Amino acid sequence: MAEIVWTEPSLHDLEEISDYIAFDNPEAASRFVDNFFSSVSRLFAHPLSGKPVRELPDTPYREIVVVPCRVFYRPEKGRVYILHVIRGERLFNSFLLDERKRQKE
């Protein structure tokens, strides 16, 4: 079992995505957030269930997909650090993971 640790930037990412959805459909945004947290909670029991990040080969970073988002995380010593959440259609900037890793330390 692993403790799930949400970084402030990852929660901010999620809030921005939810706000964008809520602009047109508040109920859909609420369903999205519920589904999102439910999907991410699987990492509690299965921290390695995500796949390695294709843009970052040979690193400890992993990701899960919660449509329409990619959730980037790093399992480490009984914890799972949720580092970054982006919409799937956006380009990935690997520097953000390094920046957010430094913020958690």
N, C-alpha and C positions, 0 to 999 in steps of 0.2 A: 504494500500500500504506500502511496506517495501523497504528500501534502501538495495541494495545488496553490501556487503563489501567483497572484495577478499583479503585474507591474502597473503603476499608474498610467504609463503611456498605452498599454494594451487596453485598459479600461476606457481610456479616452478614445482610442480607435473604435472600440465597440459602440460607445455612445454616439460618435459621429455617424457611423453606419446606421444605427437605429434611428437617429434623428432624421436622416435622409429618407429612410423608409416611411417614417411617421408623417413626413410632410404630405404624402399622398394618402397614406392609410395607417392611422394610429393602431388599429387592431392587428394589422399584419406586422407592424413593428413589435408589438407586445408578443405575438406568437414567435417571431424570429428570436427575440431575446430569450424566451423560455426554452426554445429548441436549442439555441446556442449553448446555454449553460448546461442543459441536459447532455448534449453531445460532448462537451469538453469534460464533463464529470467522469467520463469513462477512463480518463487518464489517471484518476485516483487509483483504480485497480490495475490498469494496464498502461503504465507510463511509456512503454516503448511501442505502443500500438500504432502510432503515427509513422509515416514514412520519412526517410531522409529527405532533406530539402534539395531538389535537383540543382538549384543554383549554387549550392554550397556543399559540394562533395567533400568527403573526408572531414566533416565537422560533426560535433555532437548535436547540432540543431535538427529538429524534426518538425513535421507539420501534420495537421489533420485538416480536412475540408469540412466545413459546415456551410453548406450552400447559402449564400453566394460568396463565402469568405474562405480564406486560407488563414489558419491559426498556427503561428510559429512558436515553438517552445523548445526548452532545453531541460532534459531530465538530469538531475544532479543530486547525488547523496540523499535519496529519499524524498526529494522534492521535484516538482515540475514547475518551472518558471515559464509563465505565459508572457511572451515578450512582445508580440506584434500581431495585429489582426488587420488584414487587408481584403478588399473586395477582390475576387478572383480575376477580374479583367484588368486590374492595375498591374503595372510592371513592378517587380520586386526590387528593392534596393537593399542589398546585403549590409550596407554600412549601418542601417537602422538596428540590426540585431546586435552588432558590436557596441553601438552606442547604448542600447538598452541594457545590455549585459553589464556595462560599466555602471549604470545607474543603480542596479540592484546590489552591487558590491559595496 
